[in-house]
Amino acid sequence: MKIIFSLLLLSLSACATFPDTTIEERITASIEPQIGPVRKGAVVGILENGRPRFLTFGGLQENSIFEIASLTKTFTSLLFSIAIEKGLVAPETTLGEIREEWKRSKLGRITLLELATHRSGLPRLPCDFHFKDKRNPYADYSEDELVSSISDVVIERSPECRILPAPTKESSYSNWGPALLGNAL
C-alpha cells in the first residue's frame, strides 16, 4: 500500500511539474532531492501494462523491507471508514460490542470513533507494554497481549498508566488506540 500511495502522490506532483519527461525521470526528480541524511532511500513500484518494475534510490533494492510505522494509522482509519460505509460498524460502536472479553472492561465503552480520532483517553502505549529491542519495540508484543491490554486487571496492575475519561475534549496521540481499532476491525 505504501508503494502505491507514494507512487500516486509522486506521479501527481511529477506530472504537473515535468509534463514532457518519462515517468522514471519524473519520479527520480521528485525523490532524489528527498534522499539525505535522515531519509536514506526509497523504492517505487510502477505497474505498466500489467508488468511491475521498480526504481530504487539510496542503495536500496526492490525487495528492501520498510517499517511504515504511523502511516498504518491512516490506513486503519481508511478501513474504518469503509466498514462504516458497508454498514459493518458505526462510529458509535464500542469496543465492548466487538469482543466478548472487552465487554467486561471499563474501557469497553470506548467508541471506534474515539480510537480513530485519538480522543479515547488512552495513553500512547498499552499499560502492559514491554519490549526487549528498542529498535523493534513491537516485535514481542502479541495480539493476545493487545486484546487483554484493556482488561481492568491489567490496568489496575499498572498504577503509572494514566487513562483519561473518554471521550476527551482534546486529542492525545496514542499508538494503543489505533492498534485496538485495527484489531476490532
Disulfide bonds with the S-S distance in Angstrom:
Cys127-Cys161 1.65
